[in-house]
Amino acid sequence: MKLITNIKSMLSKKSVSLMTLAALVAACGSDDGEPGNPGEPGGPPASDIASLIVEVDDVALNNGIATINYRVSNQDDEPVVGIPSSTYIAAQLLPQGFTNAGNSSQWQYFTSESCSSSCTGELVDHKNGKYSYTFSATFDGMNEMSYMSGATQRIVIKIGGDSLPDGTVLPTTNQHFDWQDSGEAAYTRNLIVMETCNTCHDDLAFHGSKYNEVETCVTCHSEGKVSSNDNIFPQMIHAKHLTGFPGSLADCQTCHVADETLTENMNWARVPGMEACGSCHTDINFPAGEGHPAQADNSNCVACHNSQWTMNVHNDGGDVEALAQFNAEIISASLSGTNVTFSIKLSNPTSGEVYADSADKLSFVDDLRIVANWGTSFDYATRSAKSIKLQDTPPVSGKEGTYTYEIAGLTIPVGSETDHGALAVQGKICSSDGELGDCSDESFSTVNIKSSHQFFNQSALSTEGRRVVVTNETCGSCHGDQALNFHGSRNDLEQQCQLCHNNNMMADASAANPSIATADFKHLIHGLHSSQREGYEDLTYPGQIGNCAQCHTNSDAGVLTAALPLNSAVQPLSLDDGTFTSATAAICSDCHSSASNHMIQQGAVFMGTEEDAIAGTESCATCHGQGATADVLAVHPIK
């Protein structure tokens, strides 16, 4: 077997001559011959290894025993030689409907074999970046499973998590290869990708961080391998997400993102079954007929639950189509004294129509509000932003789709007249099956529009405004595209929340850690995500809490907004006993409250006077600023 794998390694090279090939074939005629040349050199071996790339050449069968031939290189395509350990997992795929009508395709686990100081099977390191692993026996009969000729087979190679003999660290890498004994796999089962999982979970890895790809997980978490059917991959994952899920559980496409490159794209809608469906709909016992007509198996599921029906009840029910027919756009704004005057245009982006009537006369508008505050350079003048309801307020003037309104009584601190303000739009419209309709008709339900914002100065709209710290996209990586609504229909987490949740919200001075006992947006979010805020202790953050880049975005200069020094607009923490904590100390204390003595030594002020808190005595950036010895961006696990 070893000789044959060496020949295969050589045959992968285009430069093999006919004479060399003839000599090799002749050498195979004797059992006591020495193994042939393992192949041409692969170039100098890699020394700088940031990532490992595993490329499978093929799988060869000899008397039913599989040998997988593969190459390992680094990010620069340099061969990696001398990998000290590896694991090989084998499974096969039973096609959809094979086990019973209506059943989904499913993986069958054969074996997992490993090499370190010794091997279960036989490993050959060809010393040029190429490796060959021969399993210990034929798959047929392993794990009491029968090998099916013609079925799709999968081998997963796991390497890394250790070091080369010279100390070079190898990153953990999983690579799967699907094949059939007749050649390339004709079909496989890929429903989701790890990149989707990691938008929320941040570099998922399990079982000692050895396994970090969905394609690996499903091969082992399969019937016949796990001790309980609850640990079969679909059932297990659905059950784990039932509690603490940061979005709508009804939206299957949060995880099952539509992707034409996936072989089983939209499988969640096309192949209903009691195992996967029942893991979310836990109040149903299909065989017993509890909560659903009795079903002995999956053969009848699709008769009622066809893909279109399933998609309709598990997504927005036409909300996307309805929202595409309404847009509220602020097209002008100006400040006069303490009053802001603005004009808004209501339109149908789908048809291009501009709605002629104002919001108070459009029957499908349930709620449309404009919220205003002033002072973007110092995080706003008040916690009580002013607002009006357009559906209850006739416009001051306007016609044919563009109407003007006024919001009175903004707080404009002396000296801030040349600053900027912000206007936020929020609201609800009424629809059914994607069509807008009269809100007084009970057959139409409300849909939250996507909130938006505009900045303005004394005379016009402006592109200059409050700094951007987080975006709707970064928040949406877990919570969905502006799907997290507060106070009815506020979902612009990027700028709208801060109009009220700002430094004018006072912290509880009697709290053990006052920094997280305030509704100021930055402290509120840190406290919630770290499970420290009172009432949210059971919240489980799905990623690495120290990875600030999960939520923070980059500034215009391309620097993550978690970096020090802080933007000058960040204000001290206000406490309800009249004291203040300096800005950097307050923010860092959200997570690092035990380091208060260190912060005080570096000039921080805790619960002092406002004058002291804004005096600029903090020297945190000296050590923790960009490029410094303990740069915040370097000491946090930011990815």
N, C-alpha and C positions, 0 to 999 in steps of 0.2 A: 504493500500500500504506500509506504513512504516513497519508494522509487517512482510509482505512478504519479504521486502528487508533485514530485520534483520535475518530472517530465512535463506535467501540465503547466507548471510555473514557467518552464522554458518555452513551451509552445505559445505562451502568451506574447512572446517577443517576436516582432516582425522580422528580425534579422536572423532568425535561425536558418541555417543552410540545409539543403537537402542531404548533404553528406552527414551533418551532425544529427539530423533526424534519423537517418538510416542507422547510424551507430547506436543511437539510443534505443531504437526498436530492437536491434540485435542484442543489446545488453539485457533486454527484458527476457530473453530466452533462458536465463540461468538464475536460480534462486540465490546463488552466493555472490552475485556481482555487487560491486560497490555502487552506491547511489551516484547518479550523474551530477554534472554541474548544475547548481540550483538556479542559474540564470545570470544575465548580465548585471553588472553593478547598477544600483539604483541611484547613484550619485552620493555625495557626502551625507552622512546621517544628520538628521535634524538635531540642533542643540537648543534652539529657542522654540518652545512649544506652548502656544497660547490656546490652540484647539487641535483636536485630532479629527482627521477625515478618514473614514473607513469606506473603501470601495470594494465591493464583492465582485470577483471575476466570474465565479460560477460555483455550482455544487455538482460534484461528481458522485455517482453511485457505483460501488464495486461490491457485488454479491449482496446488494441491499443496504450496505453500510455507506453513509454519506460522508464526503469530505468537502469542506467549504474552503475555497481559496480566495484570499482577500489581500488587499494592500492597505497599509496605514501610513499616512503622511501628516505633516503639520500644515499650518495655514499658508505656508509658502510652497507647498507641494514637495517638500523635502521628505525623504523616507524616514520613518521612525523605526529604529532597530532595538531589539532587546526588551520588548514589553514583558514585564515580569509576571503578569497574571491576566487571566481572561476567563470569561464565562460564555457558554454557548447554550441557548435555549431553543428547543425545537417544538413545533406545533403544526397542526394541519387544520384546514378550514372546511367545515361541512357546509355545503351550499344552502341557500335559502330554500326551505321546504323539504330538505332532505330528511330531517328527523320527524317531521309531520307537516301536513298542510297548514300554512299560515305561520310556521315557525321561521324566525330569522336565521340567517347564517350564523355559525358559531365556531369558535376556536376550540380545538382539542389539544391539550397539552401532552407532549410525549416525555420530555426529559430536560434537565438542566445539568450540564457538565462543566467542570471548572479545571483550570490549570493554574498552578502557582509553583511550588517546589516539585509537585508531581501532577499528573494529568489523569482524569477519568478515562479519556481516550488517548489520542496521540497528536501532539502539536509539533509542527516543524516551523522554525524561524529561519527563513532563507537568507537572513542577514542583509537584505536589500530593500526592506520595507514590506516584503511579501511574507505571508504566513499561510499555512495550511493546517486545518484541524480536522481530524478524523474521529467521528463519534465511536463510542466503545462497542456499539452493537447496532443491528438494524432497528429502525424505529418500530417495526411491526411487533406488537406485544408490549412495548414500553408503556408504563402506566395503565396496563390492561386495555390499551387502545389498538385498534387494527389500522395499519397503514393502508391508505386508499390510493391505488395507482390512478393518476390523472387528477387527483385533488390538489388544490393549492397548498403548498407547504411553506412554513416560515421558519427561518433561523434568525435569532437575535444574537448579535455579538456585543458583549459588554467588556470594555477595557477602560483603564484609567482609574483614578482614585488612589494611585500609588505613585512610585517614582522609578525612573530608570536607574541602573546601577551607579551612574554618575551624580545622582541626586536630582535630576531634572524632574519636576512634578508633572504628572500626566493628568489632564482634566478628565473627569468621568464622562464617558461617551457610550451611548447605545446606538447601534445600527441594525436595522432589520433588513432582511432580504427574502422576498417572496418568489417562489419558483414552483415548477412542476417537473415531474420526472421526464416529461416529454420536451421540456425547454422552459421558455418564459411563461410566467403565470398568466393565465387567461382572465382571471378575476381575483379579487381580494376583498377585504372588508376594512375600509378606512372611513370612519364617520366624523371624527374631529381631529384637530391637530393640537399639539402641545402649545403652540404659540397662542392659541385662543385661551387655553387654561392659564397661561402665564401672564395674560393681560391683567389678571386679578391676583394670581397666586405667586408670581415672582419666582421663577426657577424651581418648580416643583421637582422633588426627588424623594424616593422612598427606599425603605429597607436599607438603612445605613447610607442613604444618598447614592446608592448604586444604580438605581433605575429611574430614568428621567424622560422617558418617551412613552406616549400613549400606546404605541405599537408593542412595546415591551409589556406594559401592564396587562393588556388584554390577553396575551398568550398564557399568562399564569392564572389570572383571575377568570377562570373558565370552569365550566362544569366538568367534574372528574378530577380537578386539581384542588380546588378549595374545599374546606370541610363543610361549609354551609352555602346554600344557594344565595344567601343574602350577600355573599362576598363575590358573586359573579359580577363582572365589571359594571354593566348597566345598572343593575339593581343597587350595587354598592354605592356608585357615584350619585345616583338619584337620591338615595336615602341620606347620604352625607350632606347634601345641599338643601335638605328640607328645613333645616334650622340655620339661621344666621345668613341666609342668602341675601346679598346686597341689592338684588333687583327683583323683578316680578318672576315668581316661579312658573307662571303660566307661559312665559315667553321662552319656549324651548330653544329658540335660535340665539339666546344669549351664549350658549355653549355650542349648539349645533348650527354654527354659522354657515350660511349658504356658500358653498365653494365647489365650483364645477370641477376642480382638480381632484376632489375626493371621489373614490369609486362608489361610495355609498352616500353621496350627497342627498340630503332630504330623506334619508332612511327613517328618521324619527316620525315622519308623516306618512310614508308609504307602507311601512311594515308595522302595524299596530300589534301588540301582543300583551297578554296579561302579566308577563314577568316584568317588562320594562314599565308598562303603564301602571301596574299595581304598586310599583315602588314609589310612585308619587301619590297616586290615588289610594292612600292607605286605608280609607274607609270602605273600600270595596273588597269583597271576597268573591272572586269570579266563580270558582267551582261551587260554592255554597249558595250563590245567587243573592248575596247580601250587597245591596247598593247598586245592583246591576243584574239583568237577567242572567241566569246560570249559564256558564260556559265551561264545558269539559276540557276544551283545548282552544287553540288559536285559529282554527280553521274558518270560523265565521266572522272574525273581527272586522275584516276589511269590507264585509257586506254592508255594514252600517258606517264604519269609520274609514271612509275613503280618504285619500290624501288631502283633497280640497277641504273636506269637513274638518279634518284634524288640524289643518293649518289655520282655518278660520277661528276655531275655538281656542287655539293656543297662542294666537298672536293678538293683535289689537282689534280684530273684528272690523277692519275697514278704517281704523283711525288714521292710518298713514294717508289713505286716499282722501279722507275728509280734511285733514290738516293741509294737504296740498292745495285745497281750494280757498284757503284764507291766509292772508298776510296783513299784519298791522305794522306799518312803517312810519316812524317819525321822520319827517322830511325837513323840518325847520324848528328852531328854538332860540329864544333870547331871554335875557334877564332884565327886568326893570324894577329897581328897588329890591323888594323881597318876593316878587312874583315872577314866575317863569311862564312865558307864552310859547306854545308849541302847536305845530300842525301835524296831522296824522292822515295817512292815506290807507284806506282799506281796499284790498284787491283780491282777485282770484288768480294766483300764479298759473294754475292749470290752463285756464281759458284766456288769460290775459285781460280779463274784464276788471274794471275798477268799479267797486260797488258805489252806486250813486248816493245811497242814503248814509246818514251818520249812524254810529253804533247803536244809539237809542232807538232806532227805527228798523234795525235788522233783526228779524225774528229768530235767527239762528245764533245770535250772540247772547250767551248766558251771563258772561262776566268779562269785562275788558277794563283793566285798570292801568293807570300810569302812576308810577312812584318816583318822587324827586328828592334829591338831597344836594348839598353844596359843599365843596371843599375837597376835591380829589387829591390835592397835594398833602393833606394832613388827615386823610381817612375820615373825612366828613365832620360836619359841625354838630350833628345831633344824632341820637339813636332813634329819633322819632321822625322818620322821613314822611313827607307830605304825599298825599295821593288823592286821586279822584276816580270815580267809576263812570266810565264813558256811557255805559248802557243806561245810567240813571241821570246823566248830565247832558242837556242840550248844548251844542257847540256855541261858542261866542260868535263865530262867523264861518263861512265856507259854503261850498256847493260842489256837486258832481264828484263826490268821492274824496275831496280834500277838505278837512274841517279843522278849525282852530279852537283851542281850549286854553284855560289859564289855571295854574295851580298857585295859590296865594300862601304867603306866610313862611317862606323858606327862611332858615336861619343863616344869615350872612355875617360872620364875625368881622369886626372892623379890621381893615387891612387886607382882607381876602377878596376884595371886589374883582380883582383881576385873575382870580383862580378859575376853576372849572366846576361844573356840576354834572350830575348824571340823571338820566331819565330811564326808567325800566318799564317794559311792557309785559303784562301778564294777563292771562284770561282763559276762558273756556268757551267752546262752541258746542252746538248740539248736532248730533249726526246719528245715522243708522246705516249699517252696511256700506259705509263710505260715502253717503250722501248727506249734505247739510239739510237740516229741517227745523221746524218751529219748536222752540224750547217748551212751549206750553203743551205740546203733544207728548204723552208719556212713552210713545214708541221710540222717541229719540233720547239718547243719553248724552251726557256731557263728556267732552274730550278736552284735556288741557293743551293749550297751544304751547309752543316752545317760546319761553320768555326770551327777551332780547334787551339790549341797552344801547343808549346813545349818550355821548358826552357833549357838553355845550359850554360856551362862555357867555359873556354879556350880550354878544351880538349875533351868534350863529352856532350851528353844530360844529363840533371840533373832533379831530382824530386824537387830540391830546386829552388824557384823562388819568384815572387811577391806574397805578401799576398793575400788571397782570402777574399773579403769583401762582394760581392754579387755573386750569382751563376746563371748559365743559368736556373736552376730549379726554383729559387725564382723569377727571372724575368719572366720566362715562366708561372708562376701561373696566370698571367694576359695576357701576350703578346703572349703566345703560345710557343711551343718547338722550340726555336731559329727561330721564325717566324718573328721577328722584324729585318728588314734589313736596314742598312745605307750605304751610299756611294757605292751603287750597291749591294754588297753581303756580307757585314760585319755583322755578327750576333752572334759572341761570346762575349756577354755582360760581361762575367765573367773576361776575360783577354785581348781580342783583342782591344777593344775601348781605353783602357788606354795606349796603345802604342803611341798614338798621343794625346789623351785627358788627359793630365797630368798637373802637376803644372807648366810646361813651357808655358802653355797657360796663357796669361796675362788678368787680369780683367780690366774693364773700371773704372778708378779711379774717373771719374766724375759721375758715377751712384749713385742713392740714396742708394743702397745697393750693393757695388762692389762684394760681395761674390757670388751673383747670376748673375753677369755680366761677367762671364768667361765660357770658354768651358772645363775647367778642369772637368773631369768626375764626381767626387763626388758632386761638386757644381752645375754642369749642371743638374744632375738628381734631386737633391733636389729642384732646381729652377723650373724645369719642373713639377714635381709632386705636388708642392705646388701652381702651377698656378701663380708664381711670375715672371717668365722669360718673357721678352718682346716678344710679339707675341703669347704667350701661356696663356694669362690671362683667356681664356674661357675653358681651359682644366679642366675637373672635375675628380678629383681623386676618384676612386670608393670605397676606404676603409677609415680607420681612418689614417689621415696623420701622427699622432704621433706614430703609431704602426711600429716602426723601423724594427721589425722582418718580416714585409711583404716583404721586399727586402733584408735586411741584413741576413747573415748566421752566424753560429757559428764558432769560431776559433778552432784551433786544441786542445785548452784547454777546449773547450765546452762553451765558453763565447761568447755572441752575439757581433759581430764586431762593434756595435754602442757604446759599453761601453767605459768609460774612465778609465785609461789614453789611449790616442791614441797610435797606433803602431808608433814606432820610425821612420818608413819610411815616414810617412805623413809629407809633406813639408809645409812651410808657403804659404799663398796666394800671388802670384806675381801680382803687379798692373802696368799698362802701364805708370805710371809716375815715375817708379823706386823705389817705396816704397813697403813695405811688411806688411802683417797682420799675426800675430802668428797663428799657425795651428788650435788649439782648438777653438779660438775665431772666426776664419774664418768659420769653419764648423758649429758651433752653430749659427752663425749669418745668415746662410742660412734660418733658420726659426725664430730665436729669435733676429732679428736685433735691437729691441727696448731695449735689455738688454746690450747694449755696455758699458754703464757707470759701471754697475755691473762687467762686465768682466774686464774692465780697473782697477778697484779697486782690482781685484784678479790677477793682473800682466799681463793681456793681452796687446798686442801691436796692434794698428790699424794704418795702413799707416805710419809705421816708417821705420827705417833702417833694412836691412837684418840681421845685427849683433844683433840688439835688438830683432827681431822677432824670432831668433833661440836661444836666450840666456837662455831659459828655465825658465823664470820668471812666467809663468802661473801656478796658484795653483788650477785650476778648479777641479782637481781630489780629492782635500782634502774634498770637500763637495759632489761632483758629481761622485766620483769614485765608484768602486764596493764595496758594503756593507756600503758606507757612508750614512749620514743622508738624502741626496737628490740625491741618486744614479740615474744616467740617466736611468738605466733599471727599476727603481721603479717608477719614476715620469712620465714616458711616458706610454701611454696605450698599453703596449707591450703584445702580446698574442702569 
